[in-house]
């Protein structure tokens, strides 16, 4: 009987190591933790179940004027190799 008690205590102290690479879910985190979808919130929830969008939290994209720009806006993923001799001949 004492041997079983000692082995039971030994099993209690033997714990699985928690890896930092484990997936963090709301089940493994503190109460009230919300993981989200990897994006920043644009507002907040109200007590009545509504949602208020805060304009300061919306993304603001600053795009320069590209009217006389030489390059095209699209770059192909499968670009062709061009030799310098062919460019200088033109």
N, C-alpha and C positions, 0 to 999 in steps of 0.2 A: 504493500500500500504506500509506504513512503517513497518508493522508487517512482511510482506513477505520479505522485504529487510533484516530485522534483522534475520529472520530464514535462509535466504540464506547465510548470513555471518557466522552464527553459523555452518551450514553444511560444509562450506569451511574450518573452523578451525578443524572440527572433522575429523581426519584422522585415517586410519587403522594402527594399530601398526605393525611394521615390525618385524617379529620373526627372530631370528638368526638361526632357524632350517629350514627356507625356502630353497628350492633348488636354488643354484646359477647357473644361466645360462648366456650365453653371452648376452642375451637380458636384463638382470637385472644388468649388470656390466658396467664399464667405456668403452669408445670406444677403440677398439683395444685389448680388453681382450680375450684371448684364453684359455679355460679351459683345454683342452687336455683330455687324457685318463688315468690320474693318473700315468704317467710314466715320467721319465726325458728325455729331448731331447738328442739325440746322435750327433747332428750337427747343421747346420743352413741352411736356404734357401738363394739362390743366387738371384740376380736381374733378371736373365734370366729364372727363374723357376726351376732351378736345386737344388740339395741338396748335401751338403758337409758333410761327416761323419768325425768327429774329433776323432782320436783314444784314446785320453785322457778321452773322455766322455763315452766310451764303458765300460760296466761292466767287471770287472776282477775277476774271481772266483779262489780262491786258495784252492785246494783240497789236503789234505795230502795223503801220500802213505799208503794204507790199505791192503798190501799184506798178512801180518801175523796177521791180526786183528781177534779176536775170534768171535765178534758179526757179524750178517748178516746185510747188508745194508737196508733191508726192515723190517718194523715193521707193523704187521697186525693191522687193526682198530678194529677187534673183537678178541682180545687176550683172551686166556683161563686162568681161575684161576688155579694156581698150589699151592698145599699145601706143606709146608716145610717137612712134614714127607715123602712124596713121593720122594722128592729130596734127602734126606739123605739116603733112602733105596737103591738108585742106586749107 
